[in-house]
């Protein structure tokens, strides 16, 4: 791999060489190519520079965008910028990612705007590159989710995991169980306003994400994190289990304890459970999964499974086996947090999501490994390096610290294949979750997500052994993204570790 810091690219491509100078861009620079990619390029250039590039109506243009499966592996692309620019994707996704790379090369100097001359060949390391947005503890509307999709897909993330239900609220309308949104969606943590997505809202999010080659994974967290279900349908949920940790944490934060049938405004965990031995519970699950499957063209439905401290282990395992089978029956692949790997007969092919630490604790490694033994695979979301809701420093005003304090370097310097003793091929990729206990606004979200999401993007995309997959190179390239993020209105945290560029 050849790379110089003069090319401000994140994630680092497979191969990149810098040329001399730049290709000037003016209002007469013509674009030729497939409509979605060309439109996205034209609109992004105009947002940043005020220059509106015209579409070419001829066979040639100054910027050519096209698809050729022979140029790279899936989602890969080649890019060449000289007197003109050519971006060739191996598929439509590859063309989209090539355009994102081209936009990172779009810079202004004394002579005006232009693309840095360069040659790039690129394709991803992992096929699964995800981010998660928790819309249950605090709700984010359709426009805010679209903004989140824009800023994360620009870093070549291709999966969006939406955490749609938790103790604090239920955020997706279900026709067969309408009280979920009528009674359990109005508030968020600390009594802040809530909300929910209509089915048309959700379809709009899914469609918008697909235009940016991002698959939406809906999550309904079960069998714990289900207090909000009980507010709407009390017969489905057990009485809260008030463990010592919950009581102590609630007192420390000055937050209320959960009360059966009442909206929960705290953020303590482990107290709720659906009723495992009631067949009506599984009628509920089937209906919810069926309606989500009808709305979701992607292959996955996430069924949760974390922190079910109020559920006896045998009951938890029984539920895990039944709920994953239900998802398969609806034609989708179930995804579950790694705890569900405790179930001996979890449905074969279920995908596990590991959120334990980089040095596994307790039974976490055993549970995660069981998904692989059952013919499934794993997504790596190690909490002490990949959780975007952790604080950057002890005094940072947003975020939590229970997993770790994660500065940008800590977020960058970990290896997904080194955490568990499983074949590398069993790891689909990574996901960087953002839990929303402390994030009331999209600005709050962006301060926690950026710049650390860029670190996770490089881990997921770039070659493991590439010479420039090192901190000293990354911090320089990351700093060069500041003008782009500012132009796009991304409210990133200007971490002191990074030498941020002005232009």
N, C-alpha and C positions, 0 to 999 in steps of 0.2 A: 504494500500500500504506500502510495506517495501522497504526502499532504504537506501544505504549508499553512501557517497561521493567517496568511493573507486571504485565505478562503474561509469565510465565517460560517461554516456549516455544522449544524447540529440536527440530528445525529451524524456522526462522522460516516462518510460513505466508504464503500469498499475501496475505491480508487479515486483520487482527485489530484489534478495538477493545475497549477495556476498559470495563466498566460500573462502577457504584458498589457496593462491598461484595462480599458472597459469598452463595451459596445454602447455607444450613445443611444439614448431613448428620447424620442420626440413625439409629437402628435401625429406624425406621418409614418411612424414605425408600425408596420402591418402584421397582423397575427393570422395564421392559417392553421386550422385544426378542428378536431371534434368540438362541438358546441359547448358541452359542460366545462371542459378543461379550458377552452379559450375564454369563455365568459368569466370563469373564476380568476384567470390571469389578468384579464382586462380590468375587472372590478378591483382587484387587489392593487394593481399599479395605480389606478386612479385614486383610491383611498390614500395611498402613501404620498403620491407626487402631484395629484391634480391633473395628470396627463391621461387623456382618454385615448387608448390605442384603437385604431380602426381594424375591423375584420377584413381580411383580404377576400376579394371575389375572383381572384385569379389562381393559377396553379402554383404560384410562388409567393413568398412573403419574407419579411425580415425575421420573423419568429415562426418557426414551423413546429407544430405539435402533431404527433402521430403514434399509432400503435403498431408494433411488430413483435410477435411472440418470440422471435429468434434472438432478440437483443439481450435477454436476461431471464433469470428465474421469475416465478410469479411475484408480482408487486414490484419488480425491479425496473430499471430504466437506464438509459444513457442520456447524457447532456453534453452539448458542445456549444460554447459561446466564443465566437470570433468576431468577424464583421457582421455576422448574423447569428441567430441562436436556433438550435434544433434540439427538441426534447422528444425522445422515443421511449414509450412505455412498453413493457412486455405485455401489458393488459391495461384496461382503463384505470385500475388502481395505480399501477406503475406510472402511468402518465400523470395522474394527480400528484403522486409523490415527487415526480420529476419537476412539476410546476412549483411545488413547495420549495424545492431546492433552488430553483431559478429565482424565486422571490427572495430567498436569503442572500442571493448575490446582487440584488437590486440596491444600489447605493447612490448617494449624492456626494459630489465634491464641487470644487470651484467652477468646474466646467458644466455642471448640470447632473442629470440623472443618467444612470447606465447600469448594465449588467457586467460584473467582473468577468473578464475573459478566462475561460477554464475548460477543462475536459473532466467529466465525471462518469464513472461506471458504478452501479449500485444495485443492491438487492438486500432484503432483510435477513437477519440471523434467525429470528423467531417469527412464526406466522401469527402468533397471538400476542398483541401489544395493546394492553388495555388500561383504561382509567375507570374509576368508579366515583359516582356522585351520589351522596346520601341526601335524598330529597324528603326523607321521612322526619328526621329530627328538626331540620329547618327546610321549608319548601322553597323551591326555585321554579319560576314559571317557564313557559315554553320559550319565550324570548331569551331568558337567561341560560337555559339549557342549550339553545342554539349557539349562543356566544361561546359557551364552554366547548361545544363540539368544534367550532371554528378554530379556537386557539389550541386545542389538543390534537386535532387531526393535522394541523400544520406541522406538528412534530412527528408525524407519521404513526400516531396511535390509530388502531383500526377496530377497537372494541370499546363500547361505552356500556358499563354496568350501572344500571339505575337501581338503587336500593329504595324500593317503592313502599315498604311497610316496616314499621317498628313499633315499639311500645307507645311512642308519642303521636303517631298518626298513620293513616292509610291514605295513599296518594293516587290510586288509579280506580276509576269507576268500574264496577262489576255489575252487569245488569241483573244477574240472578241473586245478588246479595246487595241491594241498593243502600242499606243502612250504613255500610262501610264508609261511604263518602258523605252520607247525610249526617251521621253522628260522630264520625271518628277522623275528620279531616280539617276541622276548623282552626286548630291551634298547633303550635310547635313548642320546642323546649322553652321553659320560662314563661309560657303564656304568649309568646310571640305569634303573629298571624300564621295560619296554615294555608291549606289549599289542596287541590287535587287536579289530576288530568282527566278530562273527558276522554272518551275513546278517540274522538277526532283529534284532540290535543296529542295524544300518544302517537297516533298515526302520523301526525305532522312531524313529530320529533324523529320517528323512525325513518320517514322519507327524507328529511333533511340530513340525517346522519348518513343514509345510504348514498346521497349525492356526494358525500365526502368520504365514501368507501369505509364507513364505520358501521359495524354491526351492533345493534342494541341488544343487551341482555337484561331482561327484567328480573328483579328479585323480589319474591315474597318470603320474608324471613319466618321460618317455622322450625321446630314447634315452639321455641322460645321467642322472645322479642315480639310478643303477640298481645300485649295488653290492649292495644287499640281495637283489635278484633272483638275483645270482650266488652268494650264499651258499646259496640253496635249489636253484638249477639252474645249476651252473657252466658248462654248455655254451651258455648263452644270452648270456653277458657276456664281454667282452674283459678281458684283464689290465689292472690299474690303470695309468694314465699319470701318472707323478709329475712334474708340471710344477714349475718353480722356485718359483712363487708358493705352491703347496700345501706344498712342503717347508719354505719359510721360515715360513709361517703356522703350520704344525703345530709347528715348533720354538718359535716365540714363545709359543704357547698351552700348550706341554707336552702336546700331544695326539699319539696314535699316527698313523702313516701307514697308508693302506689296504693290506691284504694280501688277495690273491685267495682267496676261499673262507672268509674269517674275518669275523666281525661287525665292522663299522666303528664306532668309538666317538668319532671326531673330528667336526668339522664343515667341514672343507675341501671344496672343490668342484672339479669339472672333470676328475676322474680316471676316471670310469666311462663305459662305453658298452655297449649291447647289440650283438650281432653283426649288422650291417646286411645282410650278404649270405647269411645262413642262413635258409632258408625256415621252419625251426622257430621262429625269432624271431617271424615273422608269424603262425604258428599260435598262439603264446602270446598275442600282442596281440589276435588275433581272439577267443580264448576269454575273455580278461579283459574286453574291451570288451563282448562279448555278455552276460556275466554281470552286469556293471555296468549295462548298458542295461535288463536285465530287472528290476533292483532300483530303478532310478531313473526316476520318472515325469516329472521335469523334462526339458527339451529338450536339455540340454548334457552332454557329457563332455569333460573337460579332459585333454589328452595331453602337457602339459608343453612341453619344448623349450628350456629355459633352460640356459645354462652347460655346454653339451656340448663342453667344451674338448678332450676326448680323442677326439672323432669327426672324421675328415676332412670338410671342407666338402661335397664331392660326395656322400659317404655320408650326411651329415646331411640334405641336401636330398632325396635319394632316400627316406630314411626318412620325412621330413615329408610327402612326397606320398603315400606308401603308408598311413601311419597315419591321416591325415585322411580318406582315401578309405574306410578300414575303418570309421571311426566313422559316416560317412554311410551306409554299407551296412547298419549296424545301426539306422538310423532316428533317429540323433541328430545334432545339430550339434556339430562339433568346436570346441573352444577351445584355443588354444595361446599360449604366451609369444611375444613379438614376434619372437624370433630365427627362428622357423619361416617368417617372411615372406621369408626368403632363397630359399626353394624356388620356382622359376619356376612349377611346375605344382601348387602346393598346392591342395587340393580347393576348388573354387569355393564361396563362402559360409562358409568357415571364419572364425571370430571370433578376432581377435588380442587379446592382452592386453599393453599397453605398460607395461613396468616401468623403462624408461630414465628419465633425469632430465628436469626441466622445460626445460633446454637440452639437446637431444639430442646424444649423443656417437657418434662413429664411424658405423656403418651403421644405427644403431637407427631413425632416422626413415624411412629407405628401406625397411627390413624391415617396419616397422609399416604404412606406407602401402600396401605391396603387398597386404595383406589387403583393403583397400578396393578396389584395382584388380581384385581377383579376386571382387568381389561380396559381400565380407564386411563386417564392421564392427569397431570397436575398443572395448575397455574400457580406461579410463585408470587406471593405478596408478603414477604417477610416484614413483620410489623416494625422491627427496629431499624429498618433502612428504607422501606417502600411506602410506609403510611404517610400520606401527605398532610394529615391533620396533626402530626406531632410538631411541637415547637422547634424553631431553629435554634433558640437559646433559652435559657431559664427565664429571662425577663421579656421574651417576645409576647406581645399582648394577645395573640390568638393561639389556639391549639392546646393540646394536652401533652402530658409527659409520661404516661403510664408505660409505654413501650420503650421510649428512648427520647432524648433530645437529638434531633437529626439536622445537622447543618448540611450544606450542599455537598461537601466532600463525602460525608458519611452516606448520603443518598446515592452517590456515584460509585463508591468503591466497595461493591459487593458483587458476587457472582452467583446467579440463580442455580447453576448446576452443582455448586459446592455445599449446599445446605443439607441435602438429604442423600442417602446412599441408594440412589435409583439410577437407571440408565438415563443418559442425557436425552435420549429420544422420547422418554416419558414426560418430558417437560414441554408443554405447548408454548409457554412463554411467560410473561409477567403481567401483573396488573398493579397499578398504584392507586389505592383507595383514598378517598377524601370523605371522612366522617364529619358530620356537620353540627356537632354539639355547640361549638363556639362561633360558627359562621352564620351570621344573620343575613348578610348581603353577598352579592356576587363579587364585590370588591374584596370582601373577607376571604372568599374562596380563592380568588386569584392570588392573593398575597401568600397563601399557604401552598398553592399548587405550583406557582412559578417563582423561582426558576427550577425547583426540584423535579418537576415533571420532565424537564429537559434531560436531567440525569437519567431518569428511568427510561426515557425514550432511547437514549444512546445505548444503554445496557440491552434493551430489547432489539434494537435494529442493527447495531454495528458489529463487525466481526470481533470475536472475543480476543484474538491475539494480535489485532491490528496495532502497529506502533503508536498510533495516535489515540488509542483507547486507554489513555492515561490521564490522570488529573491535570498535569501541567499543560497538556494540550487542550483538554476540555474547558478548563476555566477561561482560557484566552478566547476560544471560539464561542463559548457561552456569553461572555461579555459583549461580543459583537452583535448579539441578538437584541440588545437594548433599543436601538433605533427602530427596529421592526416592531417590537412589542409596544413601544410608545406610540408609534403610528397607528397601530391597530387598537389602541386603548386598553391593552392588557395591564392591569394594576399589579405588576410583579413586585416582589420584595427585593430591593437592591442590596443583597447580602454583601457584607464587607469582604468576603473571601474572593469576590469576583472583580476583575478590572473592567468595569463597565465602559463601553464606548459611547461617544457622543454622536457619531455619524458613521 
